[in-house]
Amino acid sequence: MEELELGAVLGALADPLRRRVITLLALDPADGDRSCSSFDLPVTKATRTHHFRVLREAGLVRQVNYGNRSTVVLRRAELDARFPGLLDLLVAEGMDARG
């Protein structure tokens, strides 16, 4: 949990596409893993890879490899313990953005 540094987390969440990914993961009560391509980000594959690397290196997600494909899982327990209320705030912001 100490690897979750506030600066790195906030830096990763500064990008709206990365916030969207975390919000979508936070909305899944089962905390299932999702393929990176399932998020329908309007960017190239290389840029999508960059965004997920930033999220992983900040400690927001964990990558799970299945041979030639990988998925991400939100590190909900660690985030809730280290930054209580952060995920709720992101979900609320995401809901406000939808109108």
C-alpha positions as CSV (number, residue, x, y, z in Angstrom):
1,M,0.0,0.0,0.0
2,E,3.0,2.3,0.6
3,E,3.7,2.2,-3.2
4,L,0.5,4.2,-3.7
5,E,2.0,7.8,-3.7
6,L,-0.4,10.7,-3.8
7,G,1.5,12.5,-6.5
8,A,1.6,9.5,-8.8
9,V,-2.0,8.7,-8.3
10,L,-3.1,12.3,-8.9
11,G,-0.8,12.6,-12.0
12,A,-2.4,9.5,-13.5
13,L,-5.9,10.7,-12.8
14,A,-5.1,14.2,-14.3
15,D,-5.9,12.7,-17.7
16,P,-9.7,12.5,-18.4
17,L,-9.4,9.2,-20.3
18,R,-7.5,7.5,-17.5
19,R,-10.1,8.9,-15.0
20,R,-12.8,7.4,-17.2
21,V,-11.1,4.0,-17.1
22,I,-10.8,4.1,-13.3
23,T,-14.5,5.3,-13.0
24,L,-15.7,2.4,-15.2
25,L,-13.7,-0.1,-13.2
26,A,-15.0,1.4,-9.9
27,L,-18.6,1.0,-11.1
28,D,-18.1,-2.8,-11.4
29,P,-19.2,-4.1,-7.9
30,A,-17.6,-7.5,-8.8
31,D,-14.2,-6.0,-9.4
32,G,-13.8,-8.1,-12.5
33,D,-10.9,-7.8,-14.9
34,R,-11.4,-6.2,-18.2
35,S,-9.4,-6.2,-21.4
36,C,-7.8,-2.9,-22.2
37,S,-9.7,-2.8,-25.6
38,S,-13.1,-3.1,-23.9
39,F,-12.9,0.6,-22.7
40,D,-13.4,2.0,-26.2
41,L,-10.9,4.8,-25.8
42,P,-10.7,7.1,-28.9
43,V,-7.0,6.7,-29.2
44,T,-4.5,4.5,-31.1
45,K,-3.4,1.2,-29.6
46,A,0.0,2.6,-28.7
47,T,-1.6,5.5,-26.8
48,R,-4.0,3.1,-25.1
49,T,-1.0,1.1,-24.0
50,H,0.6,4.2,-22.6
51,H,-2.5,5.1,-20.6
52,F,-2.7,1.7,-19.0
53,R,1.0,1.7,-18.2
54,V,0.6,5.0,-16.4
55,L,-2.4,3.6,-14.4
56,R,-0.4,0.5,-13.6
57,E,2.8,2.3,-12.5
58,A,0.7,4.7,-10.3
59,G,-0.7,1.6,-8.6
60,L,-4.3,2.2,-9.6
61,V,-4.7,-1.1,-11.5
62,R,-3.1,-4.5,-11.6
63,Q,-2.4,-6.1,-14.9
64,V,-3.3,-9.8,-15.4
65,N,-1.6,-11.5,-18.4
66,Y,-3.3,-14.4,-20.2
67,G,-0.8,-15.4,-22.9
68,N,-1.3,-13.0,-25.8
69,R,-3.9,-10.8,-24.1
70,S,-3.9,-8.8,-20.8
71,T,-6.6,-7.4,-18.6
72,V,-6.7,-4.9,-15.8
73,V,-8.2,-5.0,-12.4
74,L,-8.9,-2.1,-10.1
75,R,-6.9,-2.2,-6.9
76,R,-10.0,-1.2,-5.0
77,A,-9.1,-2.4,-1.5
78,E,-5.7,-0.8,-1.6
79,L,-7.1,2.5,-2.9
80,D,-9.9,2.6,-0.4
81,A,-7.5,2.0,2.4
82,R,-4.9,4.5,1.3
83,F,-7.2,7.2,-0.1
84,P,-10.7,6.7,1.4
85,G,-13.4,8.3,-0.7
86,L,-11.3,8.8,-3.8
87,L,-13.2,6.2,-5.9
88,D,-16.5,7.5,-4.7
89,L,-15.4,11.0,-5.8
90,L,-14.4,9.8,-9.2
91,V,-17.7,7.9,-9.7
92,A,-19.7,11.0,-8.6
93,E,-17.7,13.2,-11.0
94,G,-18.4,10.7,-13.8
95,M,-22.1,10.7,-13.1
96,D,-22.1,14.5,-13.1
97,A,-20.4,14.6,-16.4
98,R,-23.1,12.4,-17.9
99,G,-25.8,14.9,-16.9
